[in-house]
């Protein structure tokens, strides 16, 4: 029996050292070397204080700001520890009710805007953490922001264009804009 247990324990210790300690340390070191900003969380700092991450969305409800895509994380929105989709199917009444409530909130914030609402403003993503919205979603909100802030609509749309990001490698994903960075740029406008 001793001849069976000893090799098993030695193998357990060796594999624990390799897969539990060495492998994670090597990968973390490589990540910090190759992608230093992303590995550190892509933190955005303002006045010496971290105010958010470029990679995780934040809740904005003030009409003066661009609103993010809804989050499906619970109990608080954009909770990285609770990253998950809502798993509500298209026929689920809870999804229908949530979308209707989000549409009502958008109409209440901008009653004169009768343009079609982009889907990413009323539905959560698979992760529930998206920091970006589509250019259509940003453009939909531009008139409200221009009116509430007393800005020229062309200036707000130019700000969107300035912060727009294209497709990754020219063909992957959709053009988008980071909501936190766009709202910081709005605050910087005088």
JOJO-V187226 format. One record per residue. N is the residue number from 1. SS is DSSP state (hx for helix, st for strand, lp for the rest). PHI is phi in whole degrees, 0 to 359 (NA if undefined). Layout:
((N;SS;PHI) (N;SS;PHI))
//
This chain:
((1;lp;NA) (2;hx;299) (3;hx;289) (4;hx;268) (5;hx;287) (6;hx;300) (7;hx;298) (8;hx;295) (9;hx;293) (10;hx;298) (11;hx;296) (12;hx;299) (13;hx;296) (14;hx;297) (15;hx;293) (16;hx;295) (17;hx;296) (18;hx;287) (19;hx;275) (20;hx;263) (21;hx;236) (22;hx;296) (23;hx;300) (24;hx;299) (25;hx;294) (26;hx;296) (27;hx;295) (28;hx;296) (29;hx;298) (30;hx;296) (31;hx;298) (32;hx;291) (33;hx;280) (34;hx;278) (35;lp;234) (36;hx;298) (37;hx;292) (38;hx;293) (39;hx;294) (40;lp;270) (41;lp;97) (42;lp;50) (43;st;286) (44;st;261) (45;st;248) (46;st;227) (47;lp;55) (48;lp;78) (49;st;241) (50;st;290) (51;st;243) (52;st;165) (53;st;245) (54;lp;290) (55;lp;259) (56;lp;233) (57;lp;294) (58;lp;225) (59;lp;279) (60;lp;235) (61;lp;231) (62;lp;290) (63;lp;299) (64;lp;284) (65;lp;241) (66;lp;290) (67;lp;266) (68;lp;280) (69;lp;293) (70;lp;302) (71;lp;255) (72;lp;259) (73;lp;282) (74;lp;225) (75;lp;275) (76;lp;242) (77;lp;290) (78;lp;58) (79;lp;271) (80;hx;300) (81;hx;284) (82;hx;249) (83;lp;298) (84;lp;189) (85;lp;278) (86;lp;283) (87;lp;59) (88;lp;268) (89;lp;283) (90;lp;296) (91;lp;261) (92;lp;285) (93;hx;300) (94;hx;295) (95;hx;293) (96;hx;300) (97;hx;295) (98;hx;296) (99;hx;295) (100;hx;299) (101;hx;296) (102;hx;291) (103;hx;296) (104;hx;299) (105;hx;296) (106;hx;294) (107;hx;292) (108;hx;293) (109;hx;285) (110;lp;215) (111;lp;300) (112;lp;278) (113;lp;274) (114;lp;249) (115;lp;292) (116;lp;300) (117;lp;276) (118;lp;299) (119;hx;299) (120;hx;287) (121;hx;272) (122;lp;236) (123;lp;234) (124;lp;278) (125;lp;276) (126;lp;296) (127;lp;273) (128;lp;78) (129;lp;238) (130;lp;307) (131;lp;271) (132;st;247) (133;st;233) (134;st;291) (135;hx;296) (136;hx;296) (137;hx;293) (138;hx;293) (139;hx;295) (140;hx;299) (141;hx;275) (142;hx;304) (143;hx;300) (144;hx;298) (145;hx;294) (146;hx;298) (147;hx;294) (148;hx;293) (149;hx;270) (150;lp;70) (151;lp;256) (152;lp;288) (153;hx;301) (154;hx;297) (155;hx;292) (156;hx;294) (157;hx;293) (158;hx;295) (159;hx;296) (160;hx;299) (161;hx;298) (162;hx;296) (163;hx;263) (164;st;292) (165;st;246) (166;lp;277) (167;lp;291) (168;st;289) (169;lp;59) (170;lp;84) (171;lp;215) (172;st;260) (173;lp;81) (174;lp;238) (175;lp;301) (176;st;206) (177;st;219) (178;st;281) (179;hx;293) (180;hx;297) (181;hx;296) (182;hx;294) (183;hx;292) (184;hx;295) (185;hx;294) (186;hx;298) (187;hx;296) (188;hx;283) (189;lp;290) (190;lp;242))
//
